[in-house]
Every structure is written in structure tokens, then in C-alpha cells.
Amino acid sequence: MFGKQIDILAIGDITSDAFIHLKDSHIHCTVDTHGQEICMPFGEKIPFESVRVIKAVGNAANAAVATSRLGLRTALVSDIGSDQNGKDCISELDRNRVVTKYITTHKGKPSNYHFVLWYDVDRTILVNHIEYDYKLPTFPEPKWIYFTSLAQNSRIYNGEIADYLETHPKVKLAFQPGTFQINLGVDEMRRIYARTDFFAVNLEEAQRILQTDNCDVKALMKKIASYGPKLVAITDGSNGAYLFDGEHYYQMPMYPDARPAFERTGCGDAWSSTFVAALAMGKSPLEALTWAPINPMSVAQFVGSQEGLLTMDQLTWWLERASQEYRPREI
């Protein structure tokens, strides 16, 4: 661990994910891979292959566990209900050495619980964010805040977080917006954008934020950077990832892996949180860009977003064995 100071303070909702494994031959469903639709008979009993429940996940929890496994002192600011699900989530975070003292328990409320329809290597997630009465707790000043997905009633809370950041200029901010934060739009989140040191989304999310069909990644990153973020990253599946530092544009390939992906939930969280971990350890943005694809490569070999997250020794092992082609290229 890196002393008593908090290196990474993740802020966002946590949940439990129930992975329901669908099989085409069993449920007679068809998948339109172009339109990204899962189709199945309506009003019928549909068999599934298996179900597996994974506790303490979601963007913020995934980032907290990822950075903790890499050796950083990580804490989580989040909200849970007073049910067994919430208690189980705390236990799982404790097991991963995430500081949980800043998680608020809401009496009489349930904890978040999502259903993941897993088909082939990808998934569709049925989400229901419980609307908690968000309040920012008191905590020691961290090096980084990693701010991500919240429920749609978070407008006032977003302002509270922006107030904190504006009065603590030394704290660096990583912003990985969730669905509702994207839907709020840039104007609603402008104080967060203006204060962001590192911003990460996938290509489709970037298009939704900017309300455009433009696929020019350089143009998308430049426009997002105009709202304030110092570093802008966009991930694009098998095309790898892209980074804009305000002057230069870079493309980074996926980490080469001969193994086919098993299940991809959490790969985006693994990518962005590993990038932030590298920055928190004093690495340059280009060094961080070489670290970031390694954790998602490992995560994709397991069910769920956390089992495959690597320790620092494991990540270094993969990094040392990368080919000469595995490097950022200016574009």
C-alpha cells in the first residue's frame, strides 16, 4: 500500500449483477448482430443455462477493486440499502482491501441489483438504480477522485461534488460518465467537465454526449476536450483505444491475446481505471496507455467485471512480454 493517504477515491453506485446465461439452442432466440438486438418469444417460459450472482460491482466498485489490486490505497464513496445484498457487497469490497467507511447505508431501502442477459461473449444489462438521498461524506483529501455512474436523481449531488473539486484544486479528477450522467448532457455537467483531468468513454458514448453520428475519433476527442478535460480517451472495441492530450492524438491497439473473449462485462471499467492507476503512480499518459489494455484482456477471460483484474506483478508480467508492435502510435 502507498501509506495512509487515499490514492484513489471512487464515487458512484454499486450493485450486484445476476448473470443469466442464455443459449440460442435452448431459448430459441435470435441475435441480430448488426442491430444489436436480442429477440425471444414474448409471453413464454424461456429456459436459461445458468445464473451466477456477483456482488459489489458497477463502474465505481470495479474501478476501486482494479486500483486496489494494483497496490493503490483505494476508497469508495457509494450508497447501499439496509438489506443482505448491501452487507454482502461491503464484505466483498473489504475482501478486496477497498476502504468502505465512506459508504452510506440507507435504512429501509434495497441495494442495487441488476440482471445481465449474457449471450455469446457479450451482454445486455437490465439496470434499476435505486434513487438514494445522495450526500457527500467527509473524507481526507485524496490524490485522485474517480467519478462515475449514479442514478438519475443525482443533479444536486453532481453540484456537491463539483463544489468539493473547486475548493480542493490539488485533487485530480477522472470522469467516466455513466448512462444518466451522459443523458444529463454537457451543459448540466459543465462544472465537472471543466475540472476533469482524465475523461474516458467508448465511441458510442462519445457520440451520444455530442449528439452526433460522426465517427471521426479525433474530432470527437477534440470537441470533448473543448469542454475542459485535459486528457480524453475513447475506446473502440477491437480497434483499440485513442487518446488526445490537447496537442497530439494517439492510437493504442488491444493487447494481443490468442484466446477468444469469454465474457466482456467490465472491460471498459478495467481499461480506464488501469489508466488512472498508472497516472496515480507517476507514469506518463503514454505509459498509462500501454498499461490500460492489459487488464481488460484478462477480464474478458472470466465471468463478470472483477475476477480477472490483475495485480501489479501480473500486469508487469504481461507488459514485459508484449511485442514491439504493442505501443502507442501518433495519428
N, C-alpha and C positions, 0 to 999 in steps of 0.2 A: 504494500500500500504506500501511498505518497503522503505520509503524515496525516495530521488531523484535519487540515483544510479540505473542504469538499472540492474535488476537481470538476465533477460534472453533476449538476442538479437538473434532473429531468422533470418536466412539468407536463402532465397530460393524463387522460383517463386510462385506467387499466380494466381488463376484462378477463374472463375465462372463455376459451374457444372450444366448442364441441365439433370436432372434425367428423363429418358424416361422409364416409367413403362410398361414392356412387360407382356403379359398374354398368356399362352400356348393355351388356348381355343379360343383366339381371333386371334392370328397371325399364328396359326398352325406351331409353331416352336417346335423343339425337343431339349432337352438338354442332352448331353452325360456327365453325372456327373463324369464318370471315366476319360475321356479325357479332361474335362473342355471345351467343345465346345458349342457354341450357333449356331443352324442351322435354317435357314429360307429360303423361296423361293427367288431365285435371279431374279431380273428384275420385281418384282411385287410391288403393293401398299400394304403395310403391316400395318394394324391398330395397334395402341397402346392405352393403357388405359388412361394414363395421363402424363403430363410433369410438372416438378417443377424446377425452376431455383434457385440455392443457390449461393450467392455471397461470395467472399473473402475466398476461401478455397484453398486446396493444402497443402502439408506437412508442410511448414513453417508457413502458416497462421493458420492451425489447431493447431500447437504447440503453437503459440503465444496466440491464444484465450484460449486454455486449461490452460496455465500457468497464464494468466491474471485472469481468473475466480477463480483460486486457491489463488489469492491475491498477486501474484508477479508483480513487475513493469516490463512490457514486451514491447519490441520494435521490429519492423520488418524492415529488410533491404530487399527490393524487387524492382521489376520493373513492370510498367504498361504502357498501351498506353494512348493516349490523347482522349479517347472515353468515352461515358457514362458508359460503363461497368467498366472502371477503376475508375471513380468517385464513382460509386455505391460500389465498393469494399472498397475504402477508408472510405466511410460513415459507412459501416458495421463494419470495424475494429475499427473506432472511437467509435461506439456504444458499442463495447466490451472492451473499455478502453485500446486498444493497441496503443502504440506510433507510429504514422505513418509518422513523419517528415523525416525519412531516406528512404522513398520510392521514387524512381525516376520515373518521368513521361516522356515518350519518344514521342515527337511531331510527328504526322503522322503515328504512329504505333498503331495497335489494342492491346487490352489486351487479355490475355489468356482466352479461352473458350473451355471447354471440354464437351463431351456428354457421359452420363452414361447410359448404357443399363442395366436396373435393372430388373432382373428376379428372382423370389422367394426371398430368403434372401441375395443373392449375386449380384455382378455386374461386368460388363466388361466396361472399360473406354476407350473411343476414345480420345487420347490426341494429342495436337498440341502445343508444347512450342514455342512461338514467340522468335526469336533469337535477343535479345536486346544487345546493346553495354554495357556490364556489367562493372561497375566501383564501387569500394568500397567507400562509402561516409565516411566523418569524423563523429565520434560519441564518446561519453565518454566511457571510459573503462568499460565494463560490467563484472559481475561475471561469467556468462556463455555465450558462443555462441552456438546456436543450428543450425547446418549446415545441409541442406538437399537439396531437388531436384532442379536442374537447367536444362536449355536447353543444347543441345549437343555442342554448341559453347562456353562452359564455361571453356576451358582449361586454358587460361590466367588468368581468374578470380579466378580459384581454386588456382593458384600460388599466386595471390594477397592476398587471404585470408590466405594462409599458411605463407606468409611474415608477415602479421599482427600478427598471433598467435606466431610466433617465436620471435617477438620483444615485445610481451606482455605475458611473461611467467606466470603471475598470473591469466590470463583468462583461465577458464576451457572450454573444448570443448566437446559437444555432437554431434556425427555424425550419422545421419540416412540417408544413401545414397539413392538417387532416381535412376530411371532407367538408365539415361545417365551416372551418376557417377559410377554405377555398371559396365556398359558397358565399361567405360574407363579402368577398371582394376586396380589392386593394385599398379602396378609399376607407372602408371600415377598419382595415388593419394597417393603415399607413404609418402609425407610430411604431409598430412592430417592424415593418419592412425597413423603415428609416434607421432602426437601431441594430439591424441584423448584420452579423459578421460572416455567417455562412448560411446559405439558403439551399435547400435540396428538395426537388420534386422529380417525378417522372415526366416523360414527354407529354402524355395526355393531360396530366395535371397542369403543366405549364400552359397548354393551350386553353384549358378551362379558366385559369386565372386571368389570362389576357383576352379571353373571349375571341379566339381566332382559330382558324383551321390551318394556319401557317405551320409547316413542318420544318422550316429553316431554324435549326437549333441555335445557331449563332445569333440570329435576330431575336429569338425568344429570350435567350440569356441576357442580351444587351438591354432589352426592354425591361426585364425584371430588375436588372442592376440599376436602372434609372430611378427606381423607387427607393434605393438605398443600400441593398445588400452588397457587401464588399467582395464576397466570393459567391458565385452562382453555379450550382451543379444540376445537370439534368441527366437522369438515367434513361436508357432506351433499350432495355432488353438485350437481345443478342448483339445489338450494335454497340454495346458498351456504355460508356458514360462520357459526359462533356463537362468542362469547367471553364468559366470565364473569371479572370482575376481583375477585371477593369481595364486591362490593356491587351491581354493575349487570350486566345481561345485554344483549348487543348481537348484532344480525344483520347480516351483510355479504353483499351479492349477489355472484355471479360477475362477473368483468369482462365487460362486453358485447362480444361478438365475433360478427359476422355469418357468419364462416366456420365450417363444421361441424368438429367434432373429427376428427382423423385417427387418433390413437392415444394412449391416456391413461396409459400407464405412467409413473410418477414424478410425477404431478400432486400427490399428497398430500405427497410429499417437498419439491417445489418450493414449495408453499404454506407449510408450517411453517418451512422453512429461510429463506425470504424474510422471514417474520415475525421470526424470531430475528435476522437480519441488521439489520433496522430497529432493533430494540431495542439491538443492539450498537453501532449508530451514534448512539445517544442519542435515538431517536424515541420518542414515547409509544405505549402499546398501541393507541390508536385510529388513530394514523398508521400503525403496523405493520399494522393490519387493512386499511387501504386499499392497502398495498403487496402484501400476500400473494397476492391472487388474480391478479395480473398475470403472474407467472412461469408458473403452471400453464396459463393461457390460451395462452401461447406454446409451452410444452412439448407441449401437445396437438396441435400442428400438425406434429410430427415423430415419427419412429420412435425409441422409447427415451426415457430419462429425462433426458438431458443436452443433446442437440443444441440444443434450443430455449431453454435457460437464458439469461437476459438479462444484459447489462452494466448498470451504474448509469445510464449515459446513455440506454440503450434503455428501461429501466424508467421513468425520468423522462419520457421522450417519451410513453409510453402514459398515465402518470398525469396529465400536463398536458392530455391530450385526452379525459379521462373526462367523462361528462355529470354534471350536478348530481344525478342520481339515484344515482350511484355513490358511496355514503357509508354509514358505519355508522348503524344505527338502534337506539335502545334499545327493548327488548321487555319 
